[in-house]
């Protein structure tokens, strides 16, 4: 176990839509509460936390009593606008219960691409973290589109979380998903698939193992998580992929317990 995990102070946590929304489309209130409790407890210990949260469209679908995600871009952006408001309301209620301040930060890719806007958003992050406020980050889906001349979309929140972790100089990125970690085969199709505890590099072999997309509510899948992990490895940072069914698993990760998959360079894997 890398001591940098145990000693991590600035931590980015990414939670996927599948952790926040039940398969039937209803909001998973238990996860919202446990996530708020866990991050609040760590915040009280002096840890600096950034939460990258998916779920705007999923929550929007539930709010509007829709069972199917629309294909029209405008309709998806409208749902995201509705859902983002609901998402922050849920987070505000639960974090208030644990006496923790939060802030909303909505991003597009070009914010990081242009030096001046990048500096502005980094000033915001640094001030929030300095004041023990937890930034809750999501892509600004209502304005992000691939159809503009400059890139505005991140593609998915797995990669967004890695970009944020890089820019805020995080010690650790924890990605909570609906899987226990990275397997040598698809565990949904192969009964004896083995969980890989440590991955020191990501190349075509790992991408070959990963396949498929996320749930009908989200956009991610194992491919996007590997892209996030590759960015972390390329920058000699650490990422842990674990099951987000109970966000209190973060306590186990930071205590050095053997859970999930750790993506870290081989040179530090045995320190």
C-alpha positions in Angstrom: 0.0 0.0 0.0 1.4 3.4 -1.0 1.7 5.6 2.1 0.5 8.5 -0.1 -3.0 7.0 0.1 -3.0 6.9 3.9 -1.5 10.3 4.1 -3.6 11.9 1.3 -4.8 15.3 2.3 -6.3 16.8 -0.9 -8.7 14.2 -2.3 -11.0 14.2 -5.3 -14.0 11.8 -5.0 -16.0 11.0 -8.1 -19.4 9.4 -7.7 -21.3 7.9 -10.6 -24.9 8.2 -11.6 -25.4 4.4 -10.9 -24.5 5.1 -7.2 -26.9 8.0 -6.8 -29.9 6.6 -8.8 -31.6 3.2 -8.2 -32.1 1.0 -11.3 -35.8 1.9 -11.3 -34.8 5.6 -11.7 -35.6 6.7 -8.1 -33.0 8.8 -6.2 -30.9 6.7 -3.8 -31.3 8.8 -0.7 -29.1 6.4 1.3 -26.1 7.0 -0.9 -26.6 10.8 -0.7 -26.6 10.6 3.1 -23.7 8.3 3.4 -21.6 10.3 1.0 -22.4 13.5 2.8 -21.6 11.9 6.2 -18.3 10.5 4.9 -17.0 13.6 3.3 -18.1 15.8 6.2 -16.2 13.5 8.7 -13.1 13.7 6.6 -13.5 17.5 6.2 -13.7 17.7 10.0 -10.3 15.9 10.2 -8.8 18.6 8.1 -8.9 16.8 4.7 -9.5 18.9 1.6 -12.3 17.4 -0.5 -13.6 17.9 -4.0 -16.6 16.0 -5.0 -17.2 15.3 -8.8 -20.8 14.2 -9.0 -22.7 12.8 -12.0 -26.4 12.3 -11.9 -28.0 15.6 -13.2 -29.8 13.9 -16.1 -30.7 10.9 -14.0 -32.2 13.0 -11.3 -33.9 15.1 -14.0 -35.5 12.0 -15.5 -36.8 11.0 -12.1 -38.1 14.6 -11.5 -40.0 14.7 -14.8 -41.2 11.1 -14.4 -39.5 9.9 -17.6 -38.3 6.3 -18.0 -36.2 6.9 -21.1 -33.3 9.3 -21.8 -34.2 11.5 -24.8 -32.0 11.5 -27.8 -32.3 15.1 -28.7 -29.4 17.2 -27.3 -31.6 20.1 -26.3 -33.9 17.8 -24.4 -30.9 16.2 -22.6 -29.6 19.7 -21.7 -33.0 20.7 -20.4 -33.2 17.6 -18.2 -29.6 18.3 -16.9 -30.7 21.8 -16.0 -33.7 20.5 -14.0 -31.7 17.7 -12.5 -28.7 19.8 -11.5 -30.9 22.0 -9.3 -32.5 18.9 -7.7 -29.1 17.3 -7.3 -27.7 20.3 -5.4 -30.8 20.5 -3.3 -30.3 17.0 -2.1 -26.6 17.5 -1.4 -27.4 20.8 0.4 -29.9 19.1 2.7 -27.6 16.2 3.6 -24.4 18.2 4.0 -26.3 20.8 6.1 -27.4 18.0 8.4 -23.6 17.3 9.0 -22.8 21.0 9.4 -20.7 21.1 6.3 -20.6 23.9 3.7 -20.6 23.0 0.0 -20.4 25.0 -3.2 -21.4 24.3 -6.8 -18.8 24.5 -9.5 -20.0 23.8 -13.1 -17.3 23.4 -15.7 -16.7 23.2 -19.4 -13.5 21.9 -21.0 -12.5 25.2 -22.5 -12.3 26.7 -18.9 -9.1 24.7 -18.5 -7.9 25.3 -22.1 -7.6 29.1 -21.7 -5.0 30.4 -19.2 -7.1 33.3 -17.9 -10.3 31.3 -17.2 -8.2 28.4 -15.8 -6.6 30.8 -13.3 -10.0 32.2 -12.3 -11.4 28.7 -11.6 -8.3 27.6 -9.8 -8.6 30.7 -7.6 -12.1 29.6 -6.8 -11.1 26.1 -5.9 -8.2 27.3 -3.7 -10.4 29.7 -1.8 -13.1 27.1 -1.2 -10.7 24.5 0.0 -8.9 27.0 2.2 -12.2 27.8 3.8 -13.1 24.1 4.4 -15.9 24.3 1.8 -16.4 21.2 -0.4 -16.8 22.1 -4.1 -19.3 19.9 -5.8 -18.3 19.7 -9.5 -20.2 18.7 -12.5 -20.0 19.4 -16.2 -22.1 22.4 -17.3 -24.3 20.2 -19.5 -26.7 23.1 -20.4 -24.0 24.8 -22.5 -21.4 22.1 -23.2 -21.7 20.7 -26.7 -19.4 19.1 -29.3 -20.8 21.2 -32.1 -18.9 24.4 -31.3 -15.5 25.4 -32.8 -13.7 24.9 -29.5 -14.0 21.9 -27.2 -16.4 22.4 -24.3 -17.3 18.8 -23.3 -15.3 16.5 -21.1 -17.1 13.5 -22.6 -17.8 12.0 -19.2 -17.3 12.7 -15.5 -14.6 10.0 -15.0 -12.3 12.1 -17.2 -13.5 15.3 -15.7 -12.6 14.0 -12.2 -9.1 13.2 -13.4 -8.7 16.6 -15.0 -9.9 18.3 -11.8 -7.5 16.1 -9.7 -4.6 17.2 -12.0 -5.4 20.9 -11.8 -6.0 21.1 -8.1 -2.9 19.0 -7.5 -4.8 16.3 -5.6 -2.9 13.6 -3.7 -5.6 11.0 -4.6 -8.5 10.4 -6.9 -11.2 8.0 -5.7 -13.7 6.8 -8.3 -16.8 5.3 -6.8 -18.8 3.1 -9.3 -21.1 0.1 -9.5 -18.2 -2.3 -9.7 -15.8 -3.5 -7.1 -12.8 -2.6 -9.2 -11.0 -3.6 -12.4 -11.3 -7.2 -13.4 -9.2 -9.4 -15.7 -12.5 -10.3 -17.5 -16.0 -8.9 -17.5 -17.5 -10.0 -14.2 -21.0 -9.6 -15.6 -20.3 -12.3 -18.2 -17.6 -14.5 -16.6 -18.3 -16.1 -13.3 -14.6 -16.6 -12.3 -13.4 -13.1 -13.3 -10.6 -12.0 -10.9 -10.4 -8.6 -9.3 -7.0 -7.0 -10.0 -5.8 -5.2 -6.9 -3.0 -3.1 -8.4 -2.6 -1.7 -11.9 0.7 0.0 -12.7 0.1 0.9 -16.4 -2.9 1.2 -18.8 -2.4 0.2 -22.4 -4.3 -1.6 -25.1 -4.4 -4.8 -23.0 -6.4 -3.1 -20.3 -8.6 -1.3 -22.7 -9.2 -4.6 -24.5 -10.5 -6.1 -21.2 -12.8 -3.1 -20.6 -15.9 -2.9 -22.7 -19.5 -1.5 -22.8 -20.9 1.7 -21.5 -22.6 2.8 -18.3 -26.2 2.5 -17.2 -29.1 4.1 -19.1 -28.8 7.0 -16.6 -25.1 7.6 -17.0 -22.5 7.9 -19.8 -19.5 6.2 -18.3 -18.2 2.6 -18.4 -14.9 0.9 -17.6 -13.3 2.5 -20.7 -13.7 6.0 -19.3 -12.4 4.9 -15.9 -9.3 3.6 -17.6 -8.8 6.8 -19.4 -9.0 8.6 -16.1 -6.6 6.2 -14.6 -4.1 6.6 -17.5 -4.1 10.3 -16.9 -3.4 9.8 -13.2 -0.6 7.3 -13.9 1.0 9.6 -16.6 1.2 12.3 -13.9 2.5 9.9 -11.2 -0.8 10.3 -9.3 -2.9 7.6 -7.6 -6.4 6.6 -8.4 -8.5 4.0 -6.6 -11.6 2.5 -8.2 -14.1 1.0 -5.8 -17.7 0.1 -5.3 -19.8 3.2 -4.3 -22.8 1.3 -3.0 -21.7 2.4 0.5 -19.6 5.6 0.2 -18.2 4.9 3.7 -15.8 2.6 1.8 -13.7 5.8 1.5 -12.7 5.3 5.1 -11.4 1.9 4.3 -9.4 3.2 1.4 -7.8 5.9 3.4 -7.0 3.4 6.2 -5.1 1.3 3.7 -7.6 -1.6 3.6 -7.4 -4.0 0.7 -10.5 -2.8 -1.3 -11.0 -1.9 -4.9 -8.2 -1.5 -7.5 -5.3 0.9 -7.0 -3.8 2.5 -10.1 -0.3 3.6 -9.2 3.1 3.4 -10.8 5.1 0.2 -10.1 8.0 2.2 -8.5 5.7 3.2 -5.6 3.4 0.2 -5.5 5.5 -1.6 -2.8 6.6 1.3 -0.7 
